[in-house]
Amino acid sequence: MSIGYILPSIKILLIEDDLFLTEVLNNHLLQKGICEFQSVTNIVEAKLFIPVFEPDILLLDVNLKNGSGIEFCRFLRQNGFVKPVIMIVENSSENDSIDSLNAGANDYITKPIRLSELFTRIKFQYEQHSSVEPEKFFIGLIEFIPENKTLSVRGKSKKIFLTEKETLILSVLFRSYPSPVHKDVLLKEVWGFHIGLTTHTLETHIYRLRHKIKELTQESFILTKESGYGLA
């Protein structure tokens, strides 16, 4: 499926206060045949416009004049917005890239934006979101959706958003449940074969995961087993 075939069928909202970049993207997207491309310059406008426009993809700059795009992404996820979000970050800011993913963004692209790369990312995220109903795992009231990188309690709106590695760790643990998983197996499944990688890396991620999960429930969910980890 070509990029030209799929893009005209979707609605894209750009949240960006760089008017030159907005004009460039608008012109190129129109050339690709996108008739439903809209833009707003700030978070206040975005909050009002998103429910009306119902975009399929959000392009969101991390640095806006009236607030943080990262915090706005987190706000959207906490309030049930599940459509793909692609963050726009400065090329030199690795922290913004990481923080964007931690806030629930699906992907990011760095400035200066290469349009062919942006179109490819838009197409990929749209296809991923639209293809099938996301796989879900349940243990007790805990619901885990790897595709969305979310963990939640059924019946409650609050969700926590996971990094790529956290999602992979939980995917292995959920699929193995109720059997525990040895640390070496987790390292192999999540990181592959990396020379010099130690269990300390895994333990650090497990520690962070446990703190995130405490935002949902005070019960122990990831249990330390002999030589590994399991789920309660």
C-alpha positions as CSV (number, residue, x, y, z in Angstrom):
1,M,0.0,0.0,0.0
2,S,1.5,3.3,-1.1
3,I,1.7,6.4,1.1
4,G,-0.3,8.2,-1.5
5,Y,-3.1,5.7,-1.2
6,I,-3.5,5.7,2.5
7,L,-3.0,9.4,3.5
8,P,-6.0,10.9,1.8
9,S,-8.3,8.8,4.0
10,I,-7.2,10.2,7.4
11,K,-7.5,13.4,9.4
12,I,-4.3,15.0,10.7
13,L,-4.2,17.7,13.3
14,L,-0.9,19.7,13.8
15,I,-0.4,21.5,17.1
16,E,2.5,23.8,16.3
17,D,3.2,27.5,16.8
18,D,5.9,27.7,14.1
19,L,3.8,29.1,11.3
20,F,6.4,28.5,8.7
21,L,6.6,24.8,9.5
22,T,2.8,24.7,9.5
23,E,2.7,26.2,6.0
24,V,5.3,23.8,4.7
25,L,3.5,20.8,6.1
26,N,0.1,22.0,4.9
27,N,1.4,22.6,1.3
28,H,3.1,19.2,1.1
29,L,0.2,17.3,2.7
30,L,-2.2,19.0,0.2
31,Q,0.1,17.8,-2.6
32,K,-0.3,14.3,-1.3
33,G,-4.0,14.7,-1.5
34,I,-4.9,15.2,2.1
35,C,-8.0,17.3,2.3
36,E,-8.5,17.0,6.0
37,F,-5.4,18.6,7.5
38,Q,-5.9,21.2,10.2
39,S,-3.6,23.1,12.6
40,V,-3.8,25.0,15.8
41,T,-1.1,27.0,17.5
42,N,-1.6,26.3,21.2
43,I,-3.0,23.9,23.8
44,V,-6.1,25.9,24.6
45,E,-7.2,25.8,20.9
46,A,-6.2,22.1,20.7
47,K,-8.5,21.1,23.7
48,L,-11.4,22.8,22.0
49,F,-10.7,21.5,18.5
50,I,-9.8,17.9,19.1
51,P,-13.4,16.8,20.1
52,V,-14.8,18.6,17.1
53,F,-12.3,17.5,14.4
54,E,-11.7,14.0,15.8
55,P,-8.3,13.6,14.2
56,D,-6.8,10.2,13.3
57,I,-3.2,11.4,13.9
58,L,-1.9,14.2,16.2
59,L,1.4,15.9,15.3
60,L,2.4,17.7,18.5
61,D,5.4,20.0,19.1
62,V,7.0,19.5,22.5
63,N,7.7,23.2,23.0
64,L,4.7,25.5,22.6
65,K,4.5,29.1,23.7
66,N,1.6,28.5,26.1
67,G,2.7,25.1,27.6
68,S,4.5,21.8,27.3
69,G,3.5,19.5,24.4
70,I,4.7,16.6,26.6
71,E,2.4,17.4,29.4
72,F,-0.5,17.9,27.0
73,C,0.2,14.5,25.5
74,R,0.0,13.0,29.1
75,F,-3.2,14.9,29.7
76,L,-4.8,13.5,26.5
77,R,-3.8,9.9,27.4
78,Q,-5.2,10.3,31.0
79,N,-8.4,11.5,29.5
80,G,-8.9,8.7,27.1
81,F,-7.4,9.9,23.8
82,V,-6.1,6.7,22.1
83,K,-5.3,7.9,18.6
84,P,-1.6,8.0,17.6
85,V,0.5,10.9,18.7
86,I,3.7,11.8,16.9
87,M,5.8,14.3,18.8
88,I,8.0,17.0,17.1
89,V,11.3,17.4,19.0
90,E,14.5,19.4,18.6
91,N,17.3,17.3,17.1
92,S,19.6,17.9,20.1
93,S,17.0,17.0,22.8
94,E,17.3,13.3,23.7
95,N,15.4,14.0,26.9
96,D,12.4,15.3,25.1
97,S,12.3,12.2,22.9
98,I,12.3,9.9,26.0
99,D,9.9,12.1,28.0
100,S,7.5,12.1,25.0
101,L,7.4,8.3,24.9
102,N,7.0,8.1,28.6
103,A,4.0,10.5,28.4
104,G,2.2,8.2,26.0
105,A,3.4,9.3,22.5
106,N,3.6,6.6,19.9
107,D,6.6,8.1,18.1
108,Y,8.6,11.2,17.6
109,I,10.3,13.0,14.7
110,T,13.2,15.5,15.0
111,K,13.6,18.9,13.5
112,P,14.4,19.8,10.8
113,I,11.7,17.5,9.6
114,R,12.3,15.3,6.6
115,L,8.9,15.1,4.9
116,S,9.4,11.6,3.5
117,E,10.2,10.3,6.9
118,L,7.2,12.0,8.5
119,F,4.8,10.6,5.8
120,T,6.2,7.1,6.5
121,R,5.7,7.5,10.3
122,I,2.2,8.8,9.8
123,K,1.3,5.8,7.5
124,F,2.9,3.3,9.9
125,Q,1.1,4.7,13.0
126,Y,-2.3,4.9,11.2
127,E,-2.0,1.3,9.9
128,Q,-0.9,0.0,13.3
129,H,-3.9,1.7,15.0
130,S,-6.4,0.8,12.4
131,S,-5.4,-2.8,11.6
132,V,-6.9,-4.9,14.3
133,E,-8.4,-4.7,17.8
134,P,-5.4,-4.5,20.1
135,E,-4.4,-7.5,22.1
136,K,-5.4,-7.3,25.8
137,F,-4.2,-9.2,28.8
138,F,-6.0,-9.4,32.2
139,I,-4.9,-10.6,35.6
140,G,-7.5,-9.8,38.2
141,L,-8.6,-6.2,37.5
142,I,-5.3,-5.3,35.8
143,E,-5.7,-4.7,32.1
144,F,-2.6,-4.6,29.9
145,I,-2.7,-3.4,26.2
146,P,0.9,-3.8,24.7
147,E,0.0,-2.0,21.5
148,N,-1.1,1.1,23.4
149,K,1.7,0.7,26.0
150,T,-0.9,1.1,28.7
151,L,-1.7,-0.5,32.1
152,S,-5.0,0.2,33.8
153,V,-7.6,-1.1,36.3
154,R,-10.9,-2.3,34.7
155,G,-13.7,0.0,35.6
156,K,-11.4,3.0,36.2
157,S,-10.4,5.6,33.7
158,K,-6.9,6.2,35.0
159,K,-4.0,4.6,33.0
160,I,-0.3,4.5,33.2
161,F,1.9,4.7,30.1
162,L,4.8,2.5,29.6
163,T,8.1,2.8,27.8
164,E,9.0,0.4,25.0
165,K,11.2,-1.7,27.3
166,E,8.6,-1.7,30.1
167,T,6.0,-2.9,27.6
168,L,8.3,-5.7,26.4
169,I,9.0,-6.8,30.0
170,L,5.3,-7.0,30.9
171,S,4.5,-8.8,27.6
172,V,6.9,-11.6,28.5
173,L,5.6,-11.8,32.1
174,F,1.9,-11.7,31.1
175,R,2.4,-14.4,28.4
176,S,4.3,-16.6,30.9
177,Y,1.7,-16.2,33.7
178,P,1.3,-17.9,36.2
179,S,4.8,-19.2,35.7
180,P,7.7,-16.9,36.6
181,V,10.4,-15.9,34.1
182,H,14.1,-16.3,34.7
183,K,16.1,-13.0,34.6
184,D,18.3,-14.3,31.8
185,V,15.2,-15.1,29.7
186,L,13.9,-11.6,30.2
187,L,17.2,-10.1,29.3
188,K,17.3,-12.1,26.1
189,E,13.6,-11.5,25.1
190,V,13.7,-7.7,25.8
191,W,17.3,-6.7,24.9
192,G,18.4,-9.6,22.7
193,F,22.1,-10.5,22.8
194,H,24.1,-7.6,24.1
195,I,27.6,-8.2,25.3
196,G,28.2,-6.9,28.8
197,L,24.5,-6.4,29.6
198,T,23.9,-7.3,33.3
199,T,20.8,-8.1,35.3
200,H,21.2,-4.6,36.9
201,T,19.6,-3.2,33.8
202,L,16.6,-5.4,34.2
203,E,16.3,-4.7,37.9
204,T,16.3,-1.0,37.3
205,H,13.5,-1.3,34.8
206,I,11.5,-3.6,37.2
207,Y,12.0,-1.0,40.0
208,R,10.6,1.8,37.8
209,L,7.7,-0.4,36.7
210,R,6.8,-1.2,40.3
211,H,6.7,2.5,41.1
212,K,4.4,3.2,38.1
213,I,2.1,0.4,39.0
214,K,1.7,1.8,42.5
215,E,-0.1,4.7,40.8
216,L,-2.9,2.2,40.0
217,T,-2.9,-0.2,42.9
218,Q,-1.0,-0.6,46.2
219,E,-0.9,-4.3,45.8
220,S,2.3,-6.1,44.8
221,F,1.9,-7.0,41.1
222,I,5.4,-7.8,40.0
223,L,6.8,-10.4,42.4
224,T,10.4,-11.4,42.8
225,K,10.8,-15.1,42.3
226,E,13.8,-17.4,42.6
227,S,16.2,-16.1,39.9
228,G,13.5,-14.1,38.2
229,Y,10.1,-12.4,38.2
230,G,6.4,-13.2,38.1
231,L,3.0,-11.6,38.2
232,A,0.7,-11.8,41.2
